[in-house]
Amino acid sequence: MARASSPGDWGSMKGLIRKCSSCGEYTLSPTKCPRCGGTLRNPHPAKFSPDDKYSRFRLALRLEKGDGASREGN
């Protein structure tokens, strides 16, 4: 039997919320930002997988750019 979603059910909201690339405003609008008219993107990170085939490539790219500097000594 399927569970009915209630207004307090955060799981159903995850796929609906968007973030404006221009102003950073969060919205439920599916097309454009109601505040500035900018483009919207999904603010949620990709699903984590321990079997990620491409993690070493992302890490190498991050180290090459200097974004993932060594965090030793903190």
TORPA-4810 file (N, C-alpha, C, O; in nm, 3 decimals):
<nodes>
NODE_1_0.085_-0.118_0.000_0.000_0.000_0.000_0.090_0.124_0.000_0.181_0.134_0.082_M
NODE_2_0.065_0.216_-0.089_0.145_0.337_-0.102_0.112_0.435_0.010_-0.003_0.447_0.052_A
NODE_3_0.214_0.503_0.057_0.197_0.600_0.164_0.155_0.734_0.104_0.214_0.779_0.006_R
NODE_4_0.055_0.795_0.160_0.011_0.926_0.112_0.109_1.032_0.160_0.150_1.031_0.276_A
NODE_5_0.146_1.123_0.071_0.239_1.228_0.112_0.162_1.340_0.180_0.052_1.377_0.139_S
NODE_6_0.222_1.392_0.284_0.161_1.501_0.359_0.241_1.628_0.337_0.354_1.620_0.287_S
NODE_7_0.187_1.744_0.371_0.261_1.869_0.352_0.395_1.872_0.424_0.485_1.944_0.383_P
NODE_8_0.409_1.795_0.532_0.533_1.793_0.608_0.631_1.688_0.558_0.737_1.670_0.620_G
NODE_9_0.600_1.619_0.449_0.685_1.513_0.397_0.797_1.573_0.312_0.774_1.608_0.196_D
NODE_10_0.918_1.586_0.369_1.030_1.651_0.302_1.080_1.570_0.184_1.139_1.627_0.093_W
NODE_11_1.060_1.440_0.183_1.106_1.357_0.073_1.043_1.395_-0.060_1.106_1.384_-0.164_G
NODE_12_0.918_1.438_-0.057_0.850_1.475_-0.180_0.894_1.612_-0.231_0.876_1.642_-0.349_S
NODE_13_0.952_1.695_-0.145_0.995_1.829_-0.185_1.134_1.830_-0.249_1.167_1.924_-0.321_M
NODE_14_1.213_1.728_-0.225_1.352_1.728_-0.270_1.364_1.746_-0.421_1.452_1.819_-0.467_K
NODE_15_1.280_1.682_-0.497_1.288_1.693_-0.642_1.228_1.820_-0.698_1.245_1.849_-0.817_G
NODE_16_1.159_1.898_-0.617_1.090_2.016_-0.666_1.169_2.146_-0.648_1.154_2.238_-0.728_L
NODE_17_1.250_2.154_-0.546_1.317_2.280_-0.516_1.431_2.307_-0.615_1.502_2.215_-0.655_I
NODE_18_1.446_2.432_-0.654_1.549_2.475_-0.749_1.622_2.595_-0.691_1.568_2.663_-0.603_R
NODE_19_1.743_2.623_-0.739_1.821_2.739_-0.695_1.861_2.820_-0.817_1.906_2.765_-0.917_K
NODE_20_1.844_2.951_-0.807_1.878_3.040_-0.917_2.029_3.052_-0.929_2.098_3.071_-0.829_C
NODE_21_2.081_3.041_-1.050_2.224_3.053_-1.075_2.270_3.198_-1.063_2.388_3.223_-1.036_S
NODE_22_2.181_3.293_-1.083_2.217_3.435_-1.080_2.214_3.495_-0.939_2.314_3.549_-0.892_S
NODE_23_2.098_3.485_-0.873_2.083_3.553_-0.744_2.093_3.460_-0.624_2.105_3.507_-0.511_C
NODE_24_2.088_3.327_-0.645_2.101_3.233_-0.535_1.972_3.205_-0.460_1.973_3.136_-0.359_G
NODE_25_1.861_3.258_-0.508_1.730_3.241_-0.446_1.680_3.098_-0.467_1.696_3.043_-0.577_E
NODE_26_1.620_3.037_-0.364_1.557_2.906_-0.376_1.411_2.926_-0.415_1.347_3.020_-0.369_Y
NODE_27_1.360_2.838_-0.501_1.222_2.851_-0.547_1.165_2.714_-0.583_1.240_2.617_-0.599_T
NODE_28_1.035_2.707_-0.595_0.967_2.586_-0.641_0.927_2.598_-0.788_0.869_2.505_-0.844_L
NODE_29_0.957_2.711_-0.849_0.925_2.733_-0.990_1.008_2.638_-1.076_1.129_2.628_-1.055_S
NODE_30_0.949_2.570_-1.172_1.025_2.475_-1.254_1.098_2.539_-1.373_1.183_2.473_-1.433_P
NODE_31_1.068_2.663_-1.408_1.124_2.719_-1.530_1.228_2.827_-1.511_1.341_2.811_-1.557_T
NODE_32_1.194_2.937_-1.444_1.287_3.048_-1.425_1.268_3.111_-1.288_1.165_3.091_-1.224_K
NODE_33_1.366_3.186_-1.244_1.363_3.251_-1.113_1.255_3.360_-1.112_1.255_3.447_-1.199_C
NODE_34_1.163_3.356_-1.014_1.060_3.458_-1.007_1.114_3.594_-0.963_1.050_3.697_-0.985_P
NODE_35_1.231_3.597_-0.901_1.289_3.722_-0.854_1.364_3.797_-0.964_1.341_3.916_-0.985_R
NODE_36_1.454_3.725_-1.036_1.538_3.794_-1.135_1.524_3.739_-1.277_1.580_3.796_-1.370_C
NODE_37_1.451_3.628_-1.294_1.434_3.569_-1.427_1.551_3.483_-1.471_1.557_3.442_-1.587_G
NODE_38_1.646_3.455_-1.379_1.764_3.375_-1.412_1.732_3.228_-1.430_1.621_3.182_-1.405_G
NODE_39_1.833_3.154_-1.475_1.816_3.010_-1.494_1.824_2.938_-1.361_1.891_2.984_-1.268_T
NODE_40_1.755_2.826_-1.350_1.750_2.748_-1.228_1.830_2.619_-1.244_1.845_2.566_-1.354_L
NODE_41_1.883_2.571_-1.131_1.955_2.445_-1.130_1.913_2.365_-1.008_1.854_2.419_-0.914_R
NODE_42_1.943_2.237_-1.009_1.913_2.149_-0.898_2.019_2.170_-0.790_2.137_2.150_-0.818_N
NODE_43_1.982_2.211_-0.668_2.082_2.240_-0.565_2.134_2.118_-0.490_2.221_2.132_-0.404_P
NODE_44_2.084_2.001_-0.520_2.121_1.881_-0.446_2.244_1.814_-0.509_2.255_1.809_-0.631_H
NODE_45_2.334_1.762_-0.426_2.452_1.693_-0.480_2.412_1.559_-0.543_2.304_1.506_-0.515_P
NODE_46_2.499_1.507_-0.625_2.474_1.376_-0.686_2.475_1.268_-0.579_2.538_1.284_-0.474_A
NODE_47_2.406_1.161_-0.604_2.399_1.051_-0.510_2.538_0.989_-0.494_2.607_0.964_-0.593_K
NODE_48_2.579_0.963_-0.370_2.710_0.905_-0.344_2.708_0.757_-0.373_2.611_0.687_-0.342_F
NODE_49_2.815_0.709_-0.433_2.831_0.568_-0.459_2.974_0.527_-0.427_3.067_0.588_-0.477_S
NODE_50_2.993_0.424_-0.343_3.128_0.378_-0.314_3.195_0.314_-0.436_3.317_0.298_-0.439_P
NODE_51_3.116_0.280_-0.536_3.169_0.219_-0.658_3.189_0.323_-0.768_3.186_0.290_-0.886_D
NODE_52_3.211_0.448_-0.730_3.227_0.557_-0.826_3.352_0.533_-0.911_3.463_0.529_-0.859_D
NODE_53_3.332_0.518_-1.041_3.441_0.488_-1.133_3.524_0.612_-1.166_3.638_0.599_-1.211_K
NODE_54_3.469_0.730_-1.145_3.534_0.852_-1.192_3.591_0.939_-1.079_3.637_1.050_-1.106_Y
NODE_55_3.588_0.892_-0.956_3.635_0.973_-0.843_3.782_1.010_-0.856_3.821_1.121_-0.822_S
NODE_56_3.865_0.919_-0.905_4.008_0.951_-0.917_4.032_1.059_-1.021_4.125_1.139_-1.008_R
NODE_57_3.950_1.063_-1.125_3.964_1.167_-1.227_3.925_1.305_-1.172_3.991_1.405_-1.200_F
NODE_58_3.814_1.309_-1.095_3.772_1.434_-1.033_3.876_1.484_-0.934_3.905_1.604_-0.928_R
NODE_59_3.933_1.392_-0.856_4.036_1.430_-0.760_4.160_1.482_-0.831_4.217_1.583_-0.788_L
NODE_60_4.202_1.417_-0.937_4.319_1.462_-1.013_4.294_1.600_-1.072_4.383_1.685_-1.070_A
NODE_61_4.176_1.624_-1.125_4.141_1.754_-1.182_4.141_1.862_-1.074_4.189_1.973_-1.095_L
NODE_62_4.085_1.829_-0.957_4.080_1.923_-0.847_4.222_1.957_-0.800_4.251_2.074_-0.771_R
NODE_63_4.309_1.858_-0.790_4.447_1.883_-0.748_4.523_1.963_-0.853_4.607_2.047_-0.820_L
NODE_64_4.494_1.936_-0.980_4.559_2.007_-1.089_4.521_2.155_-1.088_4.605_2.242_-1.113_E
NODE_65_4.394_2.183_-1.059_4.346_2.322_-1.054_4.393_2.393_-0.928_4.399_2.516_-0.925_K
NODE_66_4.425_2.317_-0.824_4.465_2.377_-0.698_4.349_2.396_-0.602_4.365_2.459_-0.498_G
NODE_67_4.230_2.344_-0.636_4.113_2.358_-0.551_4.117_2.264_-0.431_4.058_2.293_-0.327_D
NODE_68_4.185_2.153_-0.445_4.188_2.053_-0.338_4.323_2.049_-0.270_4.381_1.942_-0.252_G
NODE_69_4.372_2.164_-0.233_4.503_2.173_-0.169_4.508_2.083_-0.047_4.406_2.052_0.013_A
NODE_70_4.626_2.042_-0.013_4.648_1.954_0.101_4.587_2.014_0.226_4.606_2.133_0.254_S
NODE_71_4.514_1.934_0.300_4.448_1.984_0.421_4.523_1.940_0.546_4.471_1.950_0.657_R
NODE_72_4.644_1.891_0.527_4.723_1.852_0.642_4.771_1.978_0.712_4.794_2.082_0.649_E
NODE_73_4.784_1.968_0.842_4.829_2.082_0.918_4.717_2.167_0.974_4.742_2.267_1.041_G
NODE_74_4.592_2.127_0.947_4.477_2.202_1.003_4.446_2.153_1.141_4.354_2.203_1.205_N
</nodes>
